[in-house]
Amino acid sequence: MTQRNSDAIQAIKSRINIADLVRRYVELRPVGSRLVAPCPFHQETKPSFSVNEEQGTFYCFGCQASGDIFDFYGRINGLDFRESLEQLAEEAGVRLEHFTSAPGQTAAHSRKRDMLAIHKIAAAHFAGNLSVGSAHDCRDYIRERGLNREIVEKFQLGWSLDAWQDLRDTLHRSGFRDDTAVECGLLSRNAGGRVYDRFRNRLMFPIFGLSGQVIAFGGRILPALAREDDAKYINSSDSPIYKKGEHLYGLFQARRSIEVEKCAMLTEGYMDVLTLHQFGYTNAVAGLGTALTPEQVKRLSGFCSTVELLYDGDAPGRKAAFKACGMMLARGMSCRVVLFPEKDDIDSLLRSRGKEAFEDLRRQAREGLSFCIATLRAGSPRESVEWARAFLAEIEIPELFHRIASELASGLGLTESELRGAVLERRQNNAKTFSRRPPEPVRKVSRDREIMTFAVRYPQRLEDLRSYGADLALSAPWAYRLWNKLETISADEIFSALDEQEKKFWIRCRSAEAPPLNEKNEKSELYAIQCMLNVLQTSSHTDSVAAALRQGPTDLDTQREYLRALMEARGRQGDQQL
């Protein structure tokens, strides 16, 4: 049965436990009443990321990321709220009503939905092509590479026919026109307006998002069919559903193993991943035809803190390993570098010499920072120091900064002060710039926070707060907005209506670090609010009377009344401040 979206949100939350969802990406451990882990959204080593199972929320004390299951799922998978809601609804078996959105938002979402549907159809189409008679060359190539049926099915490999409009015709039969397929790179349009299949005569590698949907493809030309001007690989271009700098090939298939082993293997190509998985290394992933990006490292760090880098031993391979090490070490991850002999790659080594030879290479792997130092020492001293300083400037975790700075200085034959000086000076300048910003009006900020903290903790007492004049005492726009939401939105739906900053505030007010929500604390906190508001009202009254006196009354009797009122107001103010 289809439910109203507000009801569906509650149904999804009741069926999907936030701790179970988070455990798919990070390892949670209990600390008192909390579940904690290193945050998957920023570089750190300490467990500042906290999950509150009872309230269904998360909060990071480092980067202040916060929210509920929809916020977490969307943030870690790069989805907006609507996409997160739809995917979690499907997982929970909850049907949704159609959303009511602004026309532009509706059109964008409809386009993304069509793109995902088109990719699903294309993946099934390419997989089906593997069994047709003209695909014998592809089947032979798969056998030559030693890939078994299990791997072919696990990664949904396929074949694009040597035809100009084979996929296009399939999409037309499914009711899709050309424009959307051209926008997401499955079809191409030439200068004359003719539309044709972009992938032809290639072994197809579907690329999955973490939600399990196909979002892109890579296509490899077969050696037996390659012409002189054919690119070895063609990859999907960026689209509204795919940013290649944010994804890793095989991560969807590998993430369970990565979570169990607490380690990932990172390599360079599609075939390397398939071979590693077939030989039992099911925690292997690869980049997508470009150099490793910080976004890919960030995504991988959400699943593990240790990575084995499997790169070729030639100069380009060493350069790529060096760059990858720097990005991972700066994020607080540990890594090891496995370099293959120049005449071998992953596939040839495993198939010709077996797992034992591969395990020998793994045992010889060099720790990431040690590999970086050795690489730097082989280059020019000036460039090494410049790289080291730039690298250290990327590290935000203090204990990590000091340890790595010490090891780099020692490895490069420098003093620590010589290496760290420029980095620390830059940070001090940034701190001075920040300290020159004008301070906020502290009293008003404190009053707004005190009132809204109680309102968030005990929304059922809004009427009492209003009777004390709490709503009139608010001064900040954010406090007005949050108060209005608390007044107009039901308790079951309020969290989903909050913006990111409001969610952070909400979770801090109701987290394990805040006082427990009970009757005793409720009464004492409300009494404190009442006293504060009484003092505020008396102070305001005193200021008003004093202002009237300064303006000068029109007669002696009025002046005496103002003086009497001022003395009474100051007397009450003194009593309340005792």
N, C-alpha and C positions, 0 to 999 in steps of 0.2 A: 504494500500500500504506500502511495506517495504521501509524504508528510510535509507540513509547512517547514521552511528552511530553519526557523528558530527551533522547532521541535526536533528536526533532524540533527541539528548541532548537539543537542542534549543526548539524543539517542546514540550518536557516534561516540561521544565522550563516555557514555555508560558501557559501551561495548569494547572500546579500545583503551586500555590502561596506559597512561602516559609513560610510566616507568618501562613497560614492555616495549613501547614504541622507541624510547630513547636508547634502550639496550641494543637495538639493532645497529646503532651507530657508535656508541661509546660504552665502556664498561663502568657500570654504576656499582658503588660499594656503600654499605650503610655506615653512617657516622651519627650516633644518637638516633634521633627521630628522622634524620634526613638521608637521602640517597645522593651521593656526590661523585664527581668525576672531573678530570681536566676538561675545560670547555672546548667543544668542537668548533667554535666560531672564532677563536682568536688563539694566538700562540701563548702557551703557558705550560708549566710543569706541575703546578699545585692544583688540587681539586676545588676550584672556586665555583664550579657549575653544580647547581643544586636542584633536585626534583622534589616537589611536594606531591606525593601520590594522592593524599586526601583531597587536596584542592585542585589537582589536575594541572599544575603549573610548573614552570621551570624558571630559574633565574641564575645569571652569572654575576658574581660580585666583582669580576674583573672588567668585562666589556659591557655589562649591564644588559646583555641580551635577555629577553624575558618573553613569557607568553604561555599559551596552552598548547595542546597537541597540534592544532592547525598552524600556529606560529612556528613551532619546532619543525614540523614536517615540511612546511613551505620554505623555511630558511635553509635547511640542510639540503633540500632537493632543488632549490632555485625556482620555486613555484609561487604564484600569488595565492591570496586567500581562496579565491574561487576554485582554482585548480586543486589546491590542497583539500578543500571540502569535498570536491567531487571524487577525488581518488580515495580518500579515507571513507567516504560514504560507500563506495563500491566495495572496499575491503570489509566494512562492517555490515554489509548487506542492507543498507538504508537507502531508500529512494528519495530523490529530491524533487521539489517543485522547480519550475523554471525561474531563474533569477530575473529580477527587474533591475536593470542597470541603465546607465546613460547610453545613448545610441552608439557613441564611439567605443565605449567599453564592451558593449554587446557585440559589435562588429569584430573587434580584436579577438574576443574570446571565441566567437564563432569561427574565425579564421584559424586559430590555433587548434580548435577541436577538429576542423576539417583536415588540417595538416597531419595530426596524429592518426586520423582515420585513413588518410592516404598512405602513410607510411606502413600502417598495419596491413593494408591491402597489398602494397608493394612487397613487403617481406614474405607474405604468403605466396604471391605471384612468383617471386624469384626462387623460393624454396620448391615450388611445384615444377619449375623449369628444370630442376636437376634430374627429373625422371624422363624428360622427353628425349627422343632419339638424337637430336642435334647437340645434346649436352654431353656426348660421350667424351669429348676432349676434357671437359671439366671434371667428369667422374674419374677419368684416368689420372688427371693431375692430383686430385684428392687422394687417390690410392698411392700414387708415387710419393706424396708427402707423408704417407703413413697415418692419415687421419681416419679414425674409426667412426662408425655410425653414431655412437654416443656423443662424440664431440661435434659432429656435423649438426645433430639435432639440438644439442645444448646451446650452441651459438647460432642456430638457425641459418646456416650457410645456404647460399642460393646461387643462381646463375642467371645472368641477363643475356638474352638471345642476341644474335647478330642481326638485329632488325631495328628499323628506325622508329617504329611506332607500336611496338609490342606492349609495353607498359601503358602507353597513352591510351590504347584501345581498351585495355582492362579497366583503367580508371574511368573512361567514358561509360563503359557498361555498368559501373557502380554509381553513376550519376554525378561524377566530378568533372568539372571543366578544366581547361588548361591553366588558367591564371594562378590558382593556388599551388598546383604542382610545379609550375615554373618558379614561383616565389621561394619554395622550399628546396629547389635544386634537383628535383627528380626528372623534370623535363627542361629542355632548353628552347629558346626562341632565337632564330637567326635574324640578320638585318632585314631580310625580306618578309619577316613575320611568320615563317614556317616553324612549327613546333615539333620537336622530335625527342626521343629518349636520350637522356644524358649518359646513362650507363648501358653499354652494349658490349657483348662478347667478353664479359668479365665475371670472375668469381666474386660473389657479393657477400660482404660482411655487415650485417645489421648492427647498428650501434644503439644500445639501450640506455635509457635514463634509469635512475635508481628506482623509479616506480614500476619498471618492467615494460614500459612502452618503447617501441622503436621510434627513434627521433632523427636518425641519419643513417647513411650508408658509406662504406668504403668499397671500392671495386678494384680488383687486381687483374691486369691483363695476363693471360696465360702465355708462358714462354713460347709454346708451339704456335700460337696465333698472333704473336706480337709483330707489328710492323715497325719500321725504323723510327717513325715519328710518334709512336704510341707511348704515353706516359705509363710507367709501371703501375702506379696507383692513381685513381681519381677519388677524391673524397667530397662528401657533401659540403657545400658552403654554409656559412652561418645563416640562420633563419630565426623567426620568432620562437621556435621550439628548440633550437639547438645553437649553442655557442661552443665551438670545438675547444676553445681554451679553458673551458670549465669542466669538461668531461674526460673520462678515461675509458678506453676500450676494455671490456671484460669486467668492469667494477660491479655491475649488476650480478654477474655470475659468480664473482670471487668474494663478495663481501662477507658471506657467512664464514668462509674459511679464514678470511683476514681477521674476523672477530674472534674466532677460536684460537688461532695461532698468534694473535697480537702482532702480526708482522705481514707486510705485503712485499711481493716481488714486483719491481717496476722495470719494464723493458721497453723496446722501441717499436715493435711491429705487431701486426695482427697475428701472423703465423707463429711468432715466438710465443704469444699467449696460448694459442691452441696447442702447440707442442708441449708447453709446460703443464697445462691442465691434463693432457693425455698421459703424461708421465707422473701424475699425482701431485703436481705443484699447483693446487687449485686456488692459491692465493695470488696468482699472477695477473697483472694488468699492464696496459701500455698506453703511451701517448697517442695522439691522433694525427700523426703526420707533421707535427710542428714541434718546436722545442718546448720542454716542460714549462708550464706557467705557474705563477704563485697561486692562481685559483685552483689549479689541479692539485697542488700540494696541500692547500687548505682543505679541499674535499677529501683527500686521502687521509689527512690527519684526523678527520672525524671518525675514522675506523680503527686506526692503530697509531702507535708512536714510534714504530721501528720499520724501516724499509731497506730492502736489499736492492741495490741498483745493478742491473744486469746490462752491461754495455760492451760494445766491441772494443778490442784493445788497441785499435788504430788511433790516430790523432783526433779525428772528429769524435770518436767514441769517448776518449779521455776528456775532451773539452766539454762534451755534454754531461758527463758524470760530474765534472768539477762544478758546473753551473747548478746541477740538481742538488749536489751536496750543500752548496751555499744556501739555497732556498730552504732546504729541510732543516739544516742546523739553526738557521735564524728563527725558524718557527718552533724550535724546542724539540724537534724530532731527532732520533738517533738513526744513523744510516751506515750501511756497509757497501763497499764498492767491489763488485765481482766483474773483473775484466777478462774477456775471452781471448785466447790466442788469435793472432791476426788471420790465420787460415781457417778458423772455426767460428761458427755462430751457435746460438742455442740449439737450433734444430740439428745441425750437422754433428755437434758434440754429443747430444743425447742419443741420436740414432746410430751413430757409428761407434761411440766409445762407452755409451751407457751412463746410468745414473751415478756410478761410482766416480767416474771422471768428473762429472758435474759437482758432486759432493766434495771432491778434492779442491776444486776451484773455490767453492763456498768457504771451505775451511781456511783458505789463503786470503779471504776477503779482507780488505783494509778498512779500518774504521774511518768514517767520513771526514772528520777534522784532520786526522793524520794524512789522508789522501790529499786534502786541500793544501796542507803545509808542504808536502813533498812536491806538489805541482807548483806552488809559489816559489819554492827554493830553486826550481829549475828555470824560472823566468828572471826578469830584471828586478833588482831590489826596489827601485822606485815604484814600479808598477805593483809589486807585491804589497808594499806598504799602503799604497792608495787603495788597492782592493780590500785589504784587511780593515782599513778605517771605514770604508763604505759598507762593508759587511757588518761590522760591529754597530754601525749606526742603525741598522735594520733590527737589531735585537732589543726588545723592550723588557724582557724579564731580567731583573737585576742580577739574581744569582747566576743565571745563564751567561749574562754579559761578562761578569767578572771571571768566571771559569774559562770561557773561551778566549777572552782577552789575554789571560795569563798563559794559556797553552800556545796561542798564536805568537805572542812575544817571545816565548822560549824557543819555539820552533824556528822562528825567523831571525833569531839572534838579536833581538831588540830589547830595550827596557820597556816595562809595562807603561810607564808614564809617557814614553815616546810614542807608543802606539795608541794609547787611550786619550791622550791630551786633546787632540782635535775633536774627537767624538764628544767628550764630556763638555768641552767649551761650547760646542754647538748646542748641546742640550741645556746648558746654563743660560745661553742667550734666549732660547725658546721659553724657558721658565720665566726670565725677566720680562719678556714681552707679555706673557700671560698675566704676570703679577701687576702689570700696569693697567689692566682693564678696570674700569670703574666698578666699585662694589655695589651689589644690590642693596636695596633698603632692607636690612636684616630683620627688623621687627616685623614688618609686614609679611615677609617671606616665611618667617617662623610661625606667625599667627595662621597664615593660610595653610601651611603644612600641618599644624596641630589640629586645626578644624577638619581638614580633609582626611587626615589619617584616621581620626575617630569615625568620620562618615563612611569611609571605606571599610573599616573594621566592623562597624555596627550600622549598616544601612537602615535597619529597622528603627533606628532612633533619629531619623532625619526630622521628624515632626518636633521632637524635643529640642533639637538644635535650632530649628527655625523659631521656636517660641522664645529662645534665648537671644535671637538676633544674629545667629551665626552666619546666615546667608548674607546679611547686610554688612558683616565685618570683613568679608572676602574682598581682596583688592587685586589679585592677579588674574589675568584672562584664563590661564589654565585651570585655576580653581573654580571659576564660574562655569567653565565648560564641563568639568567633571561633576560638579554639583548638579547641573541640569540633567546630565545623563543619569545620575543616581535617582533623581526625582521622576524621570519620565520612562525609564526602561526597567523592565522586571528583573528580579534578582537572577533568574535563570539565563537571561539573555545579555546581561550587562557586560560581561567580560568580552564577548565577541564584538561589542560596539565600541570598545576603547581603542584609542590609537596607541602607537608603540610606546610613547612616553608614559601614557596613563597606565598601560599594562605593567610597566616597570614599577611605577609608584604603587599600584594595587598589590603586586606580589611582595614588595618590600614590607608593606603594611601588614600583610597576612602570612609572612614567611615564618620559618622556624625560629629566626632570630628575634622576631617581635614577641611581645608578651602573649601568652595563651589567650584565646578568645573564650572568656568565661564571664559569669555574672559578676564576680567580685571585681575583676579588672574593668568590666564595662561600667560599673557604678563609679569607681574611682576616677577613670578617665573622663567620664561625663562631668563629674564634679569639678575636675581641673579645668575643663573647657568652660563651664559655667562661671567659675571664679575669674578666669581670664577675661571673659566677655563682660562681666560686671565691672571689672577694673577699667576696661576699654570704654564702656558706656559712661562711667563716672568721669573719666578723664576727658572724654569728648564734651560732656556737659560743662565741666570746669572751664575748658578752653572756650566754649561758646559764651559763657557768662563773662569771662575775662575780656573776650573780644568786644562784647557789648559795652562793657565799662570803658574800654579804650576809645570807643566811638563817641562817648559822651552822652549821657541821658538828657532828656529835655526838661526834667524837673527833679526836685529834691526827693520826692517820694519814690519815684522810679529808681533813682540812684540807690536809695536805701534798700529797695527790694533786690536789686542786682547784687549788692554787697552781702546781704543775708544769704542769698542763694549761693554765692561764691564760697562763703564760709562753710555752709552745710555740705556743699559738694566736696570741698577739700577735706572736711572731716570724714565723710564717707570713704573717700579715696584713701586716707590714712589708715582707716580701720581695715580696708580690704587688702592693704599691702603688708599688714603685720604678719 
